[in-house]
């Protein structure tokens, strides 16, 4: 039954701290010791009276404990229920709730929970269980009554409790029921900000951004400068893809709360996403000046310096990270990247070797492999890949893909294809291997296999925009099954409307279908988002066909300067531009 899944999840989730099955109590002596179920300290009376227990009750408890140890939970449940009925000690009722939930006995779970609430009405764990039980059985009135009691505690505690309940309900896809209960609660407490704040959060979980924004506006109307609401409003803007709005909201929030570090960190993250590096660096320096031990902000600033060719400043930050055990591996890894950028392969390899077994160990080994390949040290590459297979047995797929990528860079496409095929022998359903092999199959003219691999990927994940894009683009490029190609690419566009490669594919499809003017609009948009060589080649070809030859030549000349050997650009030069070198 759903109710037991919810209640058992609640126990497992830490609200009551119980294990998968009832834990035995300590042996019963002259008094019953506390049942250690993780109840919050505030729920426990300062001084528990030592209760003298009737010998019959003690016998019941001992029998229940022994029965529980032997797996006879039916007898254990009856013992604790009867003890809870006879002795006003909430620990017995709580224990009975745990066992009843484990046994999926709704009637006795309800009875035990009722006793627990009567004996300890302020116990938040019992009250949250009561909310879940009421919502799971469709008793909105009871749920609202229990929520009303939880609402009497401080706002941050109410928020924490509701978030825990919401998390469990979301796993069971029952979150709308809690949202409905909060609507009624909000009507009765229209002056409270915490309720519309939580409603906004839940609306986001339900993917209703407009509703989330409306609830948040209600909270801000009550408390215009509330920093938590401002932060959530910015998060909604980020999730909606409006990074400009998010940055503006965060700047306003910092103006109202200049000391709020969370607002500043969020603004820095948004600025990094929009590649507004100078402003992000200013914000990060401000954060670090107020908190010199903020290593995450130091690392982010170091990466900005590295991106902006401020290599000496980046080096100072990365070397500073070496001084702390928890960031030493980051310092070593990015010092390796810095030396690689400077062209000192030996120094870079030395730094990669010092990363150790931290979270970036695999990335350091992979970076070393690519660097050795760039230096044409094929023997060392082979040794390093073998060492990676031994050191990272769980990363076999990633290593095979790395090996395949190296071979592809060397234009050994058949060998790269063979490596992935070998990997698929052991893991025939691996989506990453299937997708990568499909791209190579397309390049090698194995179109049937390419389609088969991509359709396997989509069978497991119909929303894989990369597979949708690759399949649609391949059909378009071969000028076949345009209707099918359009379906795939429209799905990909729906999933990733701002992805340059998807926009490019759809534009290329329109060109192949004989709609160059429509194609041009898409290709311009894709090129403005990402000046990638293949996109440039497509744009050049369509401009040329439409008679806009001067612009086509300008775009081609700029692109070929940075990538003189690019196959797409050379192909369009040979086929379309004719006399352009």
C-alpha positions in Angstrom: 0.0 0.0 0.0 1.1 3.5 -0.7 0.8 4.7 2.8 3.3 2.2 4.1 5.8 3.1 1.4 5.5 6.7 2.5 5.7 6.0 6.2 8.5 3.6 5.8 10.4 6.1 3.7 9.8 8.7 6.4 11.4 6.5 9.0 14.3 5.6 6.7 14.7 9.3 5.8 15.8 10.2 9.3 12.7 11.7 10.7 12.5 9.0 13.3 15.9 7.4 12.7 14.7 3.7 12.4 16.3 0.9 10.4 14.9 -1.3 7.8 13.4 -3.6 10.4 12.6 -2.9 14.0 15.7 -2.7 16.2 15.6 -4.6 19.5 15.3 -2.6 22.7 17.8 -3.0 25.4 16.9 -5.6 28.0 14.0 -4.6 30.3 15.0 -4.0 33.9 13.2 -2.1 36.7 12.3 0.6 34.2 12.2 0.6 30.4 15.2 2.4 28.8 14.5 5.0 26.1 13.9 3.7 22.6 16.6 5.4 20.5 14.7 6.6 17.5 16.4 9.9 16.8 13.7 12.1 18.2 14.8 15.8 18.2 16.0 17.0 21.6 13.3 19.6 21.8 10.7 16.8 21.7 12.1 15.1 24.9 11.1 16.5 28.3 14.0 17.9 30.2 13.5 15.4 33.0 11.8 12.1 32.4 10.1 10.7 35.4 11.2 7.2 36.3 8.1 5.1 35.7 7.4 2.1 37.9 5.9 -0.4 35.5 3.4 -3.0 36.4 5.0 -6.5 36.3 2.4 -7.6 33.7 3.5 -4.7 31.4 7.1 -5.6 31.9 6.4 -9.2 30.9 4.6 -7.9 27.8 7.6 -5.8 26.9 10.1 -8.6 27.5 8.0 -10.9 25.4 7.7 -8.3 22.6 11.4 -7.8 22.6 12.2 -11.5 22.4 9.6 -11.9 19.7 11.1 -9.1 17.7 14.6 -10.6 18.0 13.2 -13.9 16.6 11.4 -12.2 13.7 7.9 -12.6 15.2 6.9 -9.0 14.7 3.2 -9.8 15.0 3.7 -10.8 18.7 6.1 -7.9 19.2 3.5 -5.4 17.8 0.7 -6.7 20.1 3.1 -6.4 23.1 4.0 -2.8 22.4 0.5 -1.8 21.5 -0.9 -3.3 24.8 2.0 -1.6 26.7 1.2 1.7 25.1 -2.5 1.3 26.0 -1.7 0.7 29.7 1.3 3.0 30.2 1.4 6.6 29.1 4.9 6.5 27.7 5.1 7.7 24.1 8.2 5.5 23.5 6.0 2.4 23.5 3.5 3.9 21.0 6.4 5.0 18.8 7.8 1.5 18.8 4.5 0.1 17.9 4.2 2.5 14.9 7.6 1.3 13.6 6.7 -2.3 13.8 3.2 -1.8 12.3 4.7 0.1 9.4 7.2 -2.7 8.9 4.3 -5.2 8.9 2.2 -3.0 6.6 -0.7 -3.1 9.1 -2.6 0.2 8.5 -5.1 -0.2 11.2 -2.6 -0.8 14.0 -0.3 1.8 12.6 -3.1 4.3 12.9 -4.0 3.2 16.4 -0.3 3.4 17.6 0.2 6.8 15.9 -3.0 8.1 17.6 -1.6 7.1 21.0 1.8 8.6 20.2 0.2 11.9 19.3 -2.0 12.0 22.4 0.9 11.2 24.7 3.4 13.5 22.9 1.3 16.1 21.0 4.4 18.3 20.4 6.5 15.5 18.9 7.4 16.7 15.4 8.3 13.2 14.1 4.8 11.9 15.1 3.2 15.0 13.6 4.9 14.6 10.3 4.0 11.0 10.1 0.4 12.1 10.8 0.5 14.5 7.9 1.8 11.8 5.5 -0.8 9.3 6.7 -3.6 11.8 6.3 -2.5 12.9 2.8 -2.0 9.3 1.8 -5.5 8.3 2.7 -7.0 11.4 1.2 -8.0 13.1 4.5 -7.2 16.7 3.6 -8.9 18.1 6.8 -6.8 16.0 9.1 -3.6 16.8 7.1 -4.4 20.6 7.4 -5.0 20.2 11.2 -1.6 18.5 11.6 0.0 21.2 9.4 -1.6 23.9 11.5 0.1 22.4 14.6 3.5 22.2 12.9 3.0 25.9 11.8 3.1 27.0 15.4 6.8 26.4 15.6 9.4 28.9 14.2 9.4 29.5 10.5 12.7 27.8 9.8 11.6 24.6 11.6 8.3 24.6 9.8 10.1 24.9 6.5 12.5 22.1 7.4 9.6 19.8 8.3 7.5 20.6 5.3 10.5 20.1 3.0 11.1 16.7 4.4 7.5 15.7 3.9 7.5 17.2 0.4 10.6 15.2 -0.5 9.0 11.9 0.4 5.7 12.7 -1.3 7.6 13.7 -4.5 9.2 10.3 -4.6 5.7 8.8 -4.7 4.4 11.4 -7.1 1.9 12.7 -4.5 3.3 16.2 -4.0 0.1 17.9 -5.4 -1.8 16.7 -2.4 0.5 18.6 0.0 0.4 21.6 -2.3 -3.4 21.5 -2.0 -3.3 21.3 1.8 -1.0 24.4 1.8 -3.5 26.4 -0.3 -6.1 26.0 2.5 -3.5 26.8 5.2 -2.4 29.9 3.3 -6.0 31.2 3.2 -6.1 31.1 7.0 -2.7 32.7 7.4 -2.5 35.3 4.6 0.0 37.4 6.6 2.7 34.6 6.7 5.5 34.6 4.1 6.7 31.0 4.8 3.6 29.4 3.3 3.7 31.1 -0.2 7.5 30.6 -0.2 7.0 26.8 0.3 4.2 26.8 -2.3 6.6 28.5 -4.8 9.2 25.9 -4.1 6.7 23.0 -4.6 5.4 24.6 -7.8 9.0 24.5 -9.1 9.3 20.9 -8.2 6.1 20.3 -10.2 7.6 22.3 -13.1 5.1 25.1 -13.0 7.4 28.1 -13.2 4.5 30.6 -13.7 2.7 29.4 -10.6 6.0 29.4 -8.6 6.6 33.0 -9.6 3.1 34.1 -8.6 3.4 32.5 -5.1 6.8 34.1 -4.7 5.4 37.5 -5.6 2.8 37.0 -2.9 5.6 36.3 -0.3 7.5 39.4 -1.5 4.4 41.6 -1.3 4.3 40.7 2.4 8.1 41.0 3.0 9.7 42.8 0.0 13.3 42.5 1.1 13.2 38.9 2.3 16.6 37.5 1.2 15.4 33.8 1.0 12.6 34.8 -1.4 15.0 36.9 -3.5 17.3 33.9 -3.8 14.4 31.6 -4.8 13.2 34.1 -7.3 16.7 34.2 -8.9 16.7 30.4 -8.9 13.4 30.3 -10.8 14.8 32.7 -13.4 17.9 30.5 -13.8 15.8 27.4 -14.2 13.6 29.2 -16.7 16.8 30.0 -18.7 16.6 33.8 -18.1 20.1 34.3 -16.8 19.9 38.1 -17.5 16.9 38.4 -15.2 18.6 36.2 -12.6 21.6 38.4 -12.5 19.5 41.6 -12.3 17.5 40.1 -9.4 20.7 39.1 -7.6 22.3 42.5 -8.0 19.2 44.1 -6.5 19.3 41.6 -3.7 22.9 42.4 -2.9 22.0 46.0 -2.9 19.5 45.3 -0.2 21.6 42.7 1.7 25.3 43.7 1.0 26.6 41.1 3.5 24.6 38.1 2.1 27.3 35.7 0.9 24.8 33.3 -0.7 23.4 36.1 -2.9 27.0 37.0 -4.0 27.9 33.3 -4.7 24.8 32.9 -6.8 25.5 36.0 -8.8 29.1 34.8 -9.4 27.7 31.5 -10.7 25.2 33.2 -13.0 27.9 35.5 -14.3 30.2 32.6 -15.0 27.4 30.9 -17.0 27.0 34.0 -19.1 30.8 34.3 -19.5 30.7 37.7 -17.7 34.1 37.0 -16.3 35.3 40.5 -15.2 32.2 41.1 -13.1 32.3 37.5 -11.8 35.9 38.1 -10.8 35.0 41.3 -8.9 32.3 39.5 -7.0 34.6 36.5 -6.1 37.3 38.8 -4.9 34.8 40.5 -2.7 33.6 37.1 -1.3 37.2 36.0 -0.7 38.1 39.2 1.1 35.3 38.6 3.6 36.0 34.9 3.9 39.7 34.0 3.0 39.0 30.3 3.7 36.3 30.1 0.9 38.3 27.7 -1.3 35.5 27.2 -3.8 35.4 30.9 -4.6 39.2 30.9 -4.8 39.1 28.0 -7.3 36.5 29.8 -9.4 38.5 33.0 -9.4 41.6 31.0 -10.4 39.8 29.5 -13.3 38.7 32.9 -14.5 42.3 34.1 -14.4 43.3 31.0 -16.4 40.5 31.6 -18.9 41.6 35.3 -19.2 45.3 34.5 -19.6 46.2 36.0 -16.2 48.4 33.0 -15.7 50.5 34.4 -12.9 47.5 35.3 -10.8 46.0 31.9 -11.5 49.2 30.2 -10.4 49.2 32.1 -7.1 45.7 30.9 -6.4 46.3 27.3 -7.4 49.5 27.1 -5.3 47.5 28.5 -2.4 45.1 25.6 -2.7 48.1 23.2 -2.3 48.4 24.3 1.3 45.1 22.7 2.3 44.6 18.9 2.4 41.0 19.2 1.2 42.0 21.3 -1.9 45.5 20.0 -2.7 44.2 17.7 -5.5 42.4 20.7 -7.1 45.6 22.8 -6.9 47.7 20.1 -8.5 45.2 19.4 -11.3 44.8 23.0 -12.4 48.5 23.8 -12.1 48.8 20.9 -14.6 46.3 22.6 -16.9 48.2 25.9 -16.5 51.5 24.4 -17.4 49.9 22.6 -20.3 48.6 25.9 -21.5 52.1 27.4 -21.2 53.4 24.6 -23.3 55.5 22.9 -20.6 54.4 19.3 -21.1 56.9 17.9 -18.6 55.7 20.2 -15.8 52.1 19.6 -16.6 52.6 15.8 -16.4 54.3 16.2 -13.1 51.4 18.1 -11.6 48.9 15.6 -13.0 50.9 12.9 -11.3 50.5 14.7 -7.9 46.7 14.7 -8.0 46.6 11.4 -6.1 43.4 9.5 -5.7 41.1 12.5 -5.1 38.0 13.3 -7.0 39.9 14.5 -10.0 42.2 11.4 -10.2 40.5 10.1 -13.4 40.5 13.5 -15.1 44.2 14.0 -14.3 45.0 10.6 -15.8 42.9 11.4 -18.9 44.5 14.8 -19.3 48.0 13.1 -19.1 47.0 10.7 -21.8 45.8 13.4 -24.1 48.9 15.4 -23.5 51.2 12.4 -24.2 49.2 11.8 -27.4 49.7 15.4 -28.4 53.4 14.9 -27.8 53.3 11.8 -30.1 54.5 9.5 -27.3 52.4 6.5 -28.4 54.2 4.0 -26.2 53.5 6.0 -23.1 49.9 6.6 -24.1 49.4 2.8 -24.3 51.1 2.3 -20.9 49.0 5.0 -19.3 45.7 3.6 -20.7 46.6 0.2 -19.4 47.4 1.7 -16.0 44.1 3.5 -16.0 42.3 0.2 -16.7 43.9 -1.3 -13.6 43.4 1.9 -11.4 39.8 2.6 -12.5 38.1 -0.7 -13.1 34.7 0.9 -12.7 35.5 3.5 -15.4 36.1 1.0 -18.2 33.5 2.7 -20.4 35.0 6.1 -20.0 38.5 4.7 -20.7 37.3 3.0 -23.9 35.6 6.2 -25.0 38.9 8.1 -24.3 40.8 5.6 -26.3 38.3 5.9 -29.2 38.5 9.7 -29.1 42.3 9.6 -29.3 42.1 7.3 -32.4 39.5 9.6 -34.0 41.7 12.6 -33.5 44.4 10.6 -35.4 41.7 9.9 -38.1 41.9 6.2 -37.3 38.1 5.9 -37.4 38.0 2.2 -38.1 40.1 1.4 -35.0 38.1 3.8 -32.9 35.0 2.0 -34.1 36.5 -1.3 -33.2 37.3 -0.2 -29.6 33.7 0.8 -29.0 32.4 -2.4 -30.5 34.6 -4.3 -28.1 33.2 -2.4 -25.2 29.6 -3.1 -26.4 30.4 -6.8 -26.3 30.5 -6.5 -22.5 27.9 -3.7 -22.1 25.5 -4.0 -25.1 23.0 -1.5 -23.6 25.5 1.2 -22.6 24.0 4.5 -24.0 27.3 6.4 -24.1 29.1 3.6 -26.1 26.1 3.2 -28.4 25.9 7.0 -29.1 29.7 7.3 -29.7 29.8 4.3 -32.0 26.8 5.6 -33.9 28.7 8.8 -34.8 31.7 6.7 -36.0 29.4 4.4 -37.9 27.9 7.5 -39.7 31.4 8.6 -40.6 32.3 5.2 -41.9 29.2 4.9 -44.0 27.6 2.2 -41.8 24.3 4.0 -41.8 22.1 1.1 -40.9 24.2 0.4 -37.8 24.2 4.1 -36.9 20.4 4.2 -37.0 20.2 1.0 -35.0 22.5 2.3 -32.3 20.8 5.6 -32.0 17.3 4.0 -31.8 18.6 1.8 -29.0 19.7 4.9 -27.1 16.3 6.5 -27.7 14.4 3.4 -26.7 16.0 3.7 -23.2 15.9 7.5 -23.1 13.4 9.1 -25.5 14.5 12.6 -24.3 18.1 12.2 -25.3 18.4 15.3 -27.4 21.9 14.4 -28.7 20.6 11.1 -30.2 17.6 12.8 -31.6 19.8 15.5 -33.1 22.3 13.0 -34.5 19.6 10.8 -36.1 17.8 13.8 -37.6 20.9 15.4 -38.9 22.2 12.2 -40.5 18.9 11.7 -42.4 18.9 15.3 -43.5 22.6 15.2 -44.7 21.8 12.1 -46.8 18.6 13.9 -48.2 16.4 11.0 -47.2 13.2 10.5 -45.1 12.8 14.3 -44.4 9.6 13.9 -42.5 11.2 11.5 -40.1 14.3 13.7 -39.8 12.0 16.7 -39.0 10.2 14.8 -36.3 13.5 13.9 -34.6 14.9 17.5 -34.8 11.7 19.1 -33.7 11.8 16.9 -30.6 15.4 17.9 -30.0 14.5 21.6 -30.4 11.7 21.2 -27.9 14.1 19.7 -25.4 17.0 22.1 -26.1 15.6 25.2 -27.9 18.8 27.2 -27.3 21.4 24.5 -28.2 23.4 25.7 -31.2 24.1 22.3 -32.7 20.4 21.4 -32.7 19.4 24.8 -34.3 22.1 24.2 -36.9 20.8 20.7 -37.7 17.3 22.0 -38.1 18.5 24.8 -40.4 20.5 22.3 -42.4 17.4 20.2 -42.8 15.4 23.2 -44.1 18.2 23.8 -46.6 18.2 20.2 -47.8 14.4 20.3 -48.1 14.7 23.3 -50.5 14.0 26.1 -48.0 17.2 28.2 -48.0 15.7 31.4 -46.7 14.2 29.5 -43.7 17.5 27.7 -43.3 19.4 31.0 -43.2 17.5 32.3 -40.1 18.3 29.1 -38.1 21.9 28.9 -39.2 22.6 32.6 -38.4 21.1 32.0 -34.9 23.2 28.9 -34.4 26.4 30.7 -35.6 25.7 33.6 -33.3 25.5 31.2 -30.4 28.5 29.1 -31.3 31.0 29.9 -34.0 31.8 26.3 -34.6 33.4 25.2 -37.9 30.7 22.9 -39.2 28.0 25.6 -38.4 30.2 28.1 -40.3 30.4 25.8 -43.3 26.6 25.4 -43.4 26.1 29.1 -43.1 28.6 29.8 -45.8 27.0 27.4 -48.2 23.4 28.8 -47.7 24.6 32.4 -48.0 26.4 31.5 -51.2 23.3 29.8 -52.7 21.2 32.8 -51.8 23.6 35.1 -53.6 25.1 36.8 -50.5 28.6 35.8 -51.6 30.6 38.6 -50.0 29.3 37.7 -46.5 29.9 34.0 -47.2 33.5 34.7 -48.1 34.0 36.9 -45.0 32.7 34.2 -42.7 34.7 31.5 -44.5 38.0 33.5 -44.4 37.6 34.2 -40.7 36.8 30.5 -39.9 39.6 29.1 -42.1 42.2 31.3 -40.3 41.6 29.5 -37.0 41.1 26.0 -38.5 43.0 25.7 -41.7 42.7 22.0 -41.9 39.0 21.7 -41.0 37.3 19.1 -43.2 33.9 20.8 -43.2 35.4 24.2 -44.3 37.6 22.6 -46.9 34.7 20.6 -48.2 32.5 23.8 -48.7 35.4 25.5 -50.3 35.9 22.7 -52.8 32.2 22.2 -53.6 30.8 25.8 -53.3 33.4 28.5 -53.2 35.5 26.9 -56.0 38.3 29.4 -56.2 38.6 30.2 -52.5 41.6 28.6 -50.8 
